[in-house]
């Protein structure tokens, strides 16, 4: 495909150069500083025999459907399935200038080879190769593959550049993933949107993820709690519990029988136990803990970690490994000491470093686990944004725990016999806190910290078999079986990792929904398309499916919502990466599935009402005076010709970690202003209250803050 771009005026000397292409300008600057390319040019840096430029993210991507055929601009059933014979890549409209720079640099006569220095993963490989091919470049290609932006890691990476051909499989897997997502997204979205007369976004990974959530909500809705009863005996220094009983009368009878009977120690078992430290973080487990402990979304955690990587304070974020390589063992004690001295919560706790616990070459693929770098030494951590500092402390805490001593304790299990029934109790005596001392110190430093029950002694008195015990009372305690819990980002990421299987072993090969690199984006897409809502409940944020989400999963066939099928596709992409599966075989399977879907799918009868959620009027439109109603994605004027809208995922509100609620919008429409509490300041990391003022310019609904000076409001 021909591309047209404005010619840049370059004049290159006859000296030979090697060209390095990074993913972002900030990364390019870091690389250039190390290899001596310090002279700033238009769109690149130069010096010491190197030129260093950058891609600005995805410069090129797969062309839209209407590029293949202008008729595809309209969504029609008869055009489906759309299956391009020859795929086309196009440069983004806003990125043509930088592409022109790269094209000229790549094809400059004095450039002898091109180094791919984009992020070391599937996406980075795809970003570079797309530009390389579109630019018509045929220069020898090398690959810079690093897991840290530290100067020493960069120097080592350039000293050991790999042939680009070694990563052909990685490129093919990335390209197949992009094409598969394009095919499923374009065809399934159009098919179901046309058949059900409204836009229904469907994705290869997005839809199975949504199905997990909808299924969980259905389980909660249909759950019927079952009562159970337990007899508890109060003894002199401790209590023992009997087995759960379904019959209350039987429990009461057991209680009555025990009240006048003798209690005897039947069995005492003492065991010394050891609890291994947790392993290091990969991206998904870090996102889970950051959500559970800090309240961050998966995307926020990834963004904070990416920033820390570019600031040379953490290693590469998008990793699926939780271990380090053997060549890192020697330097690990130094790093651990640096981290320990930089982190405030470990004061007074002895630090140990058993490197063997985190070293496993077999479990490291493209990148090792996420850890802090030596640049922590001397870094001004107080100057970091709140989110970045919190994530860095979490990563640091995990490193210190992972190499610490095991947590050891003795456990006593006692069985007491009374009136022919058995009752049990367990006690715990901590011998050595080990890694849990660090874990407890970290948790106690958090806001709303829960006490660490794992480090508490729950000792039982000294008991011997056959010993008679004094019974001071007996009670019947009633309980109920609990429904499944609503998904949070923590638990959903876990479910995506295991494709919804609860019994997957910890060390099993992960064949889940999406990859560590893509899961955050999938969740954000589900939220932005109105299928998923974040709802705060007490201390947690639950992920709830919208009305449209439930409706969509109701009408979607199995192949588009099956986690297992999507998991199989992810497995095949890994096979392509390893050179074990031909890309055309994978793509052929996707095309065959879509042909069958379009050819056989029948509209489910009686679904007319499914996609028409009730519309509640919240006020009058400031432009036309019509009714403004709440829909899934925001608050919209119901007058057809009027475009007034207040979007729920508005950027202004997102930065303040708020969403315009029904109450807020009602006030804005009535009075032009609304008092809002708990607005977030990225600068201070604190929340504040202010008045939000609606300023509608006739095209967009804009917002500004107003502060009541008399009440001491703070900006």
C-alpha positions, -999 to 999 in steps of 0.1 A, spaced: 0 0 0 14 34 -9 17 60 18 21 98 12 40 119 36 56 153 35 93 151 25 117 162 53 149 179 45 177 156 58 213 160 49 234 131 61 272 130 63 291 101 48 299 86 83 282 54 88 255 51 116 234 26 134 198 35 139 180 28 172 142 30 173 125 32 207 88 31 216 86 65 233 107 97 232 115 94 270 129 59 265 148 71 234 165 99 255 176 74 282 191 50 256 207 79 237 224 93 269 240 59 275 254 53 240 265 89 234 238 101 209 235 135 226 230 159 196 194 169 192 179 168 157 144 171 142 127 139 154 159 120 165 192 122 185 226 117 170 262 111 181 290 85 186 280 66 154 244 63 165 210 78 156 182 73 181 145 79 172 111 68 184 77 56 174 53 74 197 34 42 206 15 25 177 25 45 146 9 20 123 -21 -3 128 -44 -26 108 -65 -6 83 -103 -1 89 -127 -22 70 -137 6 46 -101 8 33 -106 -27 17 -140 -17 3 -157 17 7 -190 -1 10 -179 -14 44 -183 21 58 -220 11 63 -228 -19 85 -247 -45 65 -255 -81 72 -249 -91 35 -212 -80 37 -204 -104 65 -180 -120 72 -153 -94 62 -121 -115 57 -93 -95 41 -71 -115 17 -42 -92 19 -39 -72 51 -30 -36 50 -13 -14 76 -18 23 78 -2 52 97 -23 71 122 -33 105 109 -17 123 139 15 103 135 25 109 99 52 134 107 71 110 129 66 82 105 82 104 78 112 110 100 116 72 107 111 63 70 138 87 59 162 76 87 156 39 80 164 43 43 193 68 47 223 55 27 247 60 57 225 38 80 240 3 81 216 -15 105 185 -8 124 181 -17 161 146 -25 175 146 -9 210 108 -9 214 95 -25 246 107 -61 249 74 -79 243 48 -88 217 34 -53 214 69 -37 211 78 -62 184 46 -54 165 51 -16 168 86 -18 153 80 -43 126 49 -25 113 70 7 108 100 -13 94 78 -29 68 57 2 59 89 22 55 101 -4 29 132 -9 50 155 -39 42 185 -30 64 199 -56 87 178 -57 119 191 -62 155 171 -65 187 178 -47 220 162 -69 247 164 -55 283 143 -58 315 155 -26 331 162 10 321 192 12 344 223 25 326 242 -7 333 213 -28 318 212 -6 287 250 -9 283 249 -47 287 219 -48 262 238 -29 235 269 -51 241 247 -82 234 224 -71 206 205 -101 191 197 -108 154 162 -95 147 152 -128 131 153 -145 165 121 -127 173 102 -135 141 79 -158 161 71 -131 186 62 -108 157 40 -134 141 22 -141 174 16 -104 179 4 -99 143 -20 -129 146 -34 -116 178 -40 -82 162 -56 -98 132 -78 -122 152 -90 -93 174 -97 -73 143 -117 -102 127 -138 -110 157 -143 -74 167 -153 -62 132 -175 -92 123 -192 -101 156 -198 -64 165 -214 -57 131 -234 -90 131 -250 -85 165 -254 -48 162 -273 -52 129 -294 -81 141 -304 -64 175 -305 -28 161 -280 -12 185 -243 -10 188 -230 -40 207 -192 -41 211 -178 -77 210 -142 -87 215 -123 -119 213 -112 -117 250 -136 -90 262 -168 -110 257 -156 -142 276 -144 -119 304 -178 -103 305 -194 -137 305 -175 -147 337 -190 -116 355 -225 -121 342 -224 -158 352 -212 -148 387 -240 -123 391 -265 -150 381 -251 -174 407 -255 -146 433 -291 -138 423 -302 -174 424 -283 -183 456 -305 -195 485 -287 -194 518 -289 -227 538 -288 -224 576 -265 -246 597 -260 -250 634 -228 -256 655 -226 -266 692 -198 -247 710 -186 -259 744 -170 -233 767 -142 -249 788 -120 -233 814 -94 -216 792 -107 -222 756 -137 -233 736 -143 -262 712 -167 -265 683 -187 -295 670 -195 -304 634 -220 -283 613 -255 -297 616 -284 -290 593 -311 -297 619 -316 -272 647 -334 -296 669 -306 -321 667 -281 -293 677 -303 -283 706 -304 -320 717 -266 -323 715 -262 -291 735 -286 -304 762 -268 -337 764 -234 -320 768 -245 -297 796 -247 -325 821 -218 -346 808 -181 -349 813 -156 -335 787 -125 -355 780 -94 -348 759 -94 -376 732 -65 -366 710 -37 -339 711 -16 -334 679 13 -310 678 30 -302 645 58 -278 637 49 -259 605 68 -236 581 52 -211 557 73 -202 527 76 -166 517 54 -155 488 71 -154 454 79 -122 435 54 -102 415 45 -107 379 22 -79 365 -11 -97 372 -4 -106 408 9 -70 414 -23 -56 399 -43 -79 421 -26 -68 453 -26 -31 443 -63 -34 438 -69 -52 471 -46 -32 493 -44 2 476 -77 4 456 -60 10 423 -75 -3 390 -54 -27 369 -48 1 344 -37 26 371 -12 0 384 2 -6 349 5 31 342 23 38 376 46 8 370 54 19 334 63 53 347 86 37 374 102 16 346 109 47 325 123 65 356 147 35 361 132 26 395 115 -7 385 122 -34 360 100 -42 330 63 -42 339 46 -65 314 60 -98 326 44 -131 333 72 -145 354 76 -145 392 112 -155 394 147 -142 386 175 -157 366 206 -173 381 229 -146 367 211 -122 391 218 -142 423 252 -126 430 240 -90 430 207 -97 448 220 -92 484 232 -57 475 199 -48 459 179 -62 489 200 -40 513 194 -9 491 157 -16 491 156 -22 528 173 11 535 150 30 512 117 17 526 104 33 558 82 5 571 110 -21 577 128 -1 604 138 -24 633 132 -56 613 163 -77 605 168 -84 568 179 -117 553 185 -127 517 180 -163 505 184 -158 468 177 -195 460 140 -189 469 135 -165 439 159 -180 413 145 -203 387 158 -201 351 131 -225 339 103 -202 350 116 -171 333 106 -166 297 110 -132 281 114 -112 313 120 -119 350 97 -108 379 90 -72 387 116 -59 412 130 -25 422 164 -14 407 196 -2 424 186 34 414 165 34 446 198 44 462 199 82 463 165 86 446 142 112 460 112 90 465 92 117 483 91 136 450 72 107 433 35 110 426 15 92 453 4 63 431 39 56 418 54 58 453 27 33 467 33 8 438 71 11 443 67 4 480 45 -26 473 70 -41 448 99 -34 473 79 -50 501 74 -81 480 111 -84 472 121 -82 509 95 -108 518 103 -132 490 140 -135 501 132 -135 539 132 -165 563 101 -187 564 74 -181 590 76 -209 615 51 -219 641 38 -249 660 1 -259 656 -18 -278 682 -50 -296 672 -71 -310 701 -102 -333 700 -125 -333 730 -152 -359 735 -185 -350 753 -218 -369 754 -206 -392 726 -198 -363 702 -164 -349 691 -155 -312 693 -122 -296 680 -100 -266 685 -67 -254 670 -40 -233 686 -9 -216 671 23 -205 687 47 -184 666 83 -196 667 98 -172 642 80 -144 624 103 -145 594 88 -129 563 55 -121 580 73 -95 602 79 -74 571 44 -82 557 28 -71 590 48 -39 592 38 -30 556 1 -37 563 1 -17 595 14 13 576 -15 13 552 -47 33 558 -76 13 571 -51 -15 579 -66 -47 592 -47 -65 620 -25 -93 608 -42 -124 622 -15 -147 608 11 -133 632 -10 -136 663 -5 -164 689 -37 -184 695 -23 -208 720 -41 -236 738 -34 -246 774 -11 -276 779 -34 -307 774 -28 -344 777 -49 -373 762 -74 -386 787 -75 -354 807 -109 -344 821 -120 -308 815 -144 -286 833 -174 -275 812 -187 -240 819 -214 -237 793 -227 -249 759 -244 -228 731 -258 -234 697 -245 -210 671 -265 -204 639 -248 -196 606 -258 -195 569 -240 -206 538 -227 -175 519 -233 -167 482 -204 -162 458 -188 -128 461 -191 -101 435 -160 -97 414 -134 -71 422 -105 -63 399 -84 -84 422 -106 -115 419 -115 -109 382 -78 -107 372 -73 -140 391 -103 -156 372 -89 -142 339 -55 -158 347 -71 -192 352 -99 -188 326 -124 -191 355 -111 -224 368 -108 -224 406 -87 -255 409 -57 -245 388 -25 -252 407 -2 -222 415 26 -234 393 5 -245 363 12 -230 329 -11 -200 327 -35 -204 298 -59 -177 307 -80 -149 292 -57 -123 277 -21 -118 289 -6 -98 317 0 -70 292 -36 -69 278 -58 -75 308 -60 -40 322 -69 -27 287 -97 -53 284 -112 -42 318 -111 -5 308 -127 -13 275 -156 -31 292 -161 0 315 -159 25 286 -183 6 265 -209 6 293 -209 -31 299 -192 -29 333 -196 -6 362 -174 0 392 -196 3 423 -181 10 457 -193 -12 485 -178 -5 520 -140 -8 514 -141 -26 481 -150 -16 445 -171 -43 429 -174 -49 392 -210 -51 382 -224 -60 347 -248 -35 332 -283 -43 319 -268 -44 284 -240 -68 295 -265 -93 308 -285 -89 276 -254 -94 254 -243 -126 271 -279 -139 268 -278 -137 230 -241 -145 224 -234 -181 212 -210 -203 231 -179 -197 208 -179 -160 216 -183 -162 253 -165 -194 262 -134 -187 283 -120 -221 274 -121 -214 237 -104 -181 241 -79 -197 264 -71 -223 236 -65 -194 212 -41 -178 237 -23 -212 239 -20 -213 201 -6 -178 199 21 -190 223 28 -219 199 31 -195 170 56 -175 191 77 -207 197 75 -216 160 53 -247 167 22 -235 148 19 -219 114 2 -184 116 -21 -193 86 -34 -224 105 -44 -202 134 -60 -175 112 -78 -202 92 -95 -214 124 -107 -179 132 -120 -173 97 -139 -207 97 -155 -199 131 -167 -165 118 -181 -180 86 -201 -205 106 -213 -179 130 -226 -156 103 -241 -185 83 -259 -202 112 -267 -177 139 -305 -170 144 -319 -140 163 -332 -152 196 -370 -146 197 -385 -125 225 -354 -103 230 -369 -71 218 -370 -58 254 -335 -69 263 -316 -39 250 -340 -12 261 -331 -3 297 -354 21 315 -345 57 310 -349 79 341 -353 116 335 -329 136 358 -335 172 346 -339 196 317 -314 202 289 -297 236 292 -296 239 254 -331 229 242 -352 224 274 -358 187 265 -356 158 290 -321 146 301 -321 109 309 -296 85 324 -283 58 301 -254 33 305 -227 56 293 -239 89 307 -267 115 308 -282 125 274 -308 149 260 -337 129 246 -344 154 219 -332 137 187 -316 168 172 -299 179 204 -264 166 212 -261 176 249 -244 149 269 -226 145 303 -205 113 298 -198 91 328 -162 84 317 -154 121 312 -117 128 315 -122 158 338 -140 136 363 -116 107 359 -86 128 369 -105 136 402 -114 99 406 -151 107 405 -179 99 382 -209 122 376 -237 105 396 -275 110 391 -276 133 422 -247 154 409 -261 158 374 -296 166 387 -281 195 407 -260 207 378 -290 208 355 -312 225 381 -288 250 396 -258 250 372 -236 238 401 -233 209 426 -213 204 458 -191 174 454 -171 156 482 -140 134 480 -124 149 448 -89 136 443 -58 157 439 -31 140 419 -6 166 432 -11 159 469 -27 125 468 -54 138 491 -92 144 487 -111 177 490 -146 191 486 -156 217 461 -184 231 440 -185 219 404 -199 244 379 -214 233 346 -203 255 316 -220 244 284 -206 261 253 -232 247 229 -209 220 217 -195 204 249 -205 202 285 -175 216 304 -168 218 341 -148 240 365 -142 241 402 -154 268 426 -142 270 462 -159 286 492 -130 306 507 -148 312 539 -150 275 546 -113 271 538 -116 250 507 -83 239 492 -74 237 456 
